[in-house]
Amino acid sequence: MNKRFLFGITLLFGVCKLSSQTVIPIHTDHTSMVLSVASDSTLLFQYYGDKIQDCSYFANKQTYRRFDYGTDPLAYPTAGGRFFNEPAFSAVFSDGDLNTELKYIGHKDSLIVPNEIYQTTIDLADVKQKLNVSLVFKSYVRNDIFTVSAVIENKSKKDICLTRFYSSFLSVRAKRYYLTTFYGAWAQEMGIEESLLTHGIKSIESKKGVRTTHTENPAFMLSLDTPLQEEVGRVIAGALAWSGNYKINFQLDEFNLLGISSGINPFMSDYKLRYKERLVTPEMIYTYSNKGAGQASRNLHDYARKYVVYDTPEELPTLLNSWEGAYFNFDEAIIQKMIDDAAEIGLEMFVLDDGWFGNKYPRNSSKQGLGDWQVSQNKLPNGIGALVDYATRKGLKFGLWIEPEMVNPKSELAEKHPDWIVKAKNRKITTMRGQWLLDLTNPEVQDFIVETFKHIMTENHNIAYIKWDANRHVESVGSDYLAVDKQSHFWIDYTKGLYSVYNRIRSLYPHLLIQACSSGGGRVDYGALKFHQEVWTSDNTDALSRIFIQYGTNMIYPASVTGSHVSASPNHQTGNRTSLKFRFDVAMGGRLGMELQPQALDSLERAFARNAISQYKTLVRPLVFKGDLYRLISPYEESGFCAYMYTAKDKSAAVVYAYNLKYQGRTHFPQLKLSGLSSQKMYKIREINTIDKKSVFWGNNQIFSGQYLMNEGINLKLTQCNSSAVFYLEEVNR
């Protein structure tokens, strides 16, 4: 290994051995995370924030904490010893010992991708028991992202029962802490809520096992000292890459220090490790910004698109989904006509949703047939393959809906394999949406799902897209497969089983587009995105609702993975009536699709749709999928306006969205100071999706300097309730 290489490693990780303690800082381009090893080999957490190049000062740092007031901030606190707050780890050992005291035994640095990804692994061991824990820190240098996970290994020949095993613990110091979290329900996902943290513990969590992100999302933004602002202020954003039960705790102690513990929810999840067994926790993702929530979001989006989202293509196809246009009531002729219409208005793919399978128990409603993945002979006598071929001849790709984790009680699968159902012994099996949950802790069930998937793909060549749904969560938990003393493993092993299925399918179909859908936004997390190219953010397709849902979703997750559809008016979920223009203007903020019966559109509406889809594909989509998001006005503000924009990385183009959500009278007009442009460039601004070529901006089709657009901005005549505008900006020569 040459000296220049060693010198580069030293500069990046900055490992310093000093007289009092070892300091281990880990850097990205603009941030640092600093740990240290005290003289008694305790691993301390020292700092997370703006980059500090010189690590030496942390070697002698003192906190003045009294000995009888617990420990200095630990990097991975455990239940036991002198730590008395919420720990990151706890266990019960075979001799009844409830204490764990981890000490530093060494660390190593390695390159994953030169100049992009570096890894620091810190090894810890208990002072008494034969238990090892390794903390794995990855730094994504250019994106200012750190990920943290723990590897827990039993070195004893007797079982160790793990009762708490979070992925990470972060200590933060500020004057005040303002926490932004995401809450909701079915059809109301990813609402935004900010609260001032007070002393004690606040937690966000899920105990549902499946569909874990409907009511809360395993993500947050923490603003230090002041409430969250878009482009100013210190912000820490976090997200957990896990699709099962999770818990993130925020504990403000008497020292005004905030401890953040995050990872798998320990609820009913005691996990026994046998000799030499290891448990690898999911990654916790962090980013720090000194430029407000906007930069934190952009960091996460760039990281997700490059390193997380599965095999992400440059752009996903526009599509027509059959669900709200046909529901279960279709035959081959109806679907062929929908394919004709999709092709005629310029869409690129057709997706056949629920209802295409089941013969003994035909899938004519949600109450039967789920699990019996044979094509319905009554509805589709020529099979799915004939529809795929028909779509191909029309120039469209073809996609298909499946729900392989679930089964109806009224199905051949449930009759044949009652042992595959998640259920508590001698208790009633609860149903939800008329269905039960298959036990993915069981390898036989995993094999069944993989083989089912293979059969569908083999029988129907050229399927390009799968919508993978999961329409219920876990109730009355129990597994016929797991041993009596390992029933508490279910919550973790189900998700591990799901990931195993995903991995096997991805090895067989590496380039297939697969959407993660779970009653809408029930599986919107960084764990799922490792196997999917997109998520279905909500079953609520109402444009008014989607403004809020997508605004919250894109705080953490990039718009490139956000499926967003134009649906009918009045909307089938909310009954709201909105114009086709408004619905398109909202849906064009993500991966554009349609979910209605095209035959319901009149000739003018079809012409508008055709033009909007064309402009989306040529102008808007590249910016949504690869650009930087700048939020201009939050829909949660009292103004009743919402606005945001996507700017090209080279600042050569941008798309701006503006929505008015309430009647503004004759006095209020939105003033949008644009962001992310170059003050040195000139831009031509053009409103798209207009009706009768009428613009709401006096300067439409005119040229402005980036300096003017970012400092003065554009004022819009947008006063009517549920009105909207989309502008395309393009760099022009002076």
Summary of the structure (lengths in Angstrom):
residues: 734
radius of gyration: 26.9
end to end distance: 51.7
largest distance: 80.1
contacts: 2638
relative contact order: 0.08
helix: 24%
strand: 33%
